[in-house]
Amino acid sequence: MNIGLIGYGKMGKEIEKIALQRGHTITLKVQQSNASTYSKSDILKTDVCIEFSTPHSVIENIKKCFDANVPIVVGTTGWYQSFESITQLCNQKKAALFYATNFSLGVNLFMKVNEYLAQLMNKYNEYEINMEEIHHIHKLDKPSGTSITLANQIIEQVARKKKWSITEKNKETLFIKDIREGEVPGTHIVKYSSEIDDIEISHIAHNRKGFALGAVIAAEFIKDKKGIYSMPDII
């Protein structure tokens, strides 16, 4: 399969390694030097594009792939306020989009555990709920897309929590502490605290390999498909 990499930073290079190991070819690399000049003809050299760029460039990258009728796997987060309009455009163009807040198999299993624990904890009002996430200093969006997914899962299951916030703390708000330090690939912690005890679940990524592998598997999955997909479609 011919893969285009839109975003060729640390994540893009990790994806390249795994794609080559799995027998694929990289036919397009979009980085800072050609981000504003790569064209539809460049995209047409690919079977699938994998996009890990920045929140301010992701929408334009998605639209370029839709115009070329080439499926795109999007790992960038921080653009979901435009998700409805992108969904409409995808359907209109009969295009293909695979998106996820996190491509790691481990994180997606963690999300299943998070959802189930939140269901159990709904009736135990004595437990306060907080979240913490730690990422590398280069990550631009706060909180992470993964944190938003985890928080929304909790809000859907726990009646006493109505929204999440990275600044506000009160009984109806799920507080997310966001930390940016060093080169941390990604740590997510959910804690239920009471006077008697704490219940805590966490996922700690050791490197970027899990995210990269998931993105390549998503590219293999979406080739020749139409429509919108995410990690549950694979898991």
C-alpha positions, 0 to 999 in steps of 0.5 A: 500500500502507498501511504502519504504522511501528512506531518513528518515530525517524531510521530510521522517518523515512527509511523514510517518505520512501522509502515515499512516494516509491514511492507508498505511504501511511503510515497508522500511526506508533508513537512514544514518545507512543503506544507503549503505547496503539496497538491492534489496530484501529490495525494493521488500518488497514495492509497491512504494518507495518515495525518499527524500535523497541528490543530490549525492545519488539520482541517485543510489537510482533511479537505485536500484528501477528500478532494482527491478521493483518498482516505485519510487517517487523522491522529491530530486532535483539537479540531473536533469543534468542526467535526459536524461540518467535516462529517457532512463534507465527507458524506457529500464527497463520498470520502473516507475518514478514520479519526481517533483521539488515541490510536493505541490499542492499550488506551482504547482498552483503558477507555472500556475500563473507564466507561465500566468503572464510571457506570459502577461509581454513579451511585456512590456520591461520596467519591469525588472524581478528578483526572490528570494527564501528562504530555510532552511540551510540544503538545499544543492542545489542552486537554488532550483529545484522549482526556476529553474522550475519557471525561465525556465517558464519565459525564455520560455515566455519572449523573452528578458530573455535568461538564469537564474543565481544566480551570473550574472545580466544583461538584458538577464539574469534572476537573482535568489537571493538564501537565506539559513536561519533557518528552512524556508520550502520554499519561492519563489518570482517573481517580475516585476519592473519598474519606475512606479510600481512593480508586485509581486507574491509569494508562502510561505510554512508554513510547510512541510505538503503540500510537504509530502501530494503531495508525498504520492498522487504521490505514490498512483498515480504511483503504478502499472504504467510504464513510467515517470510522474510529477505533471501535470499528477495529477493536 
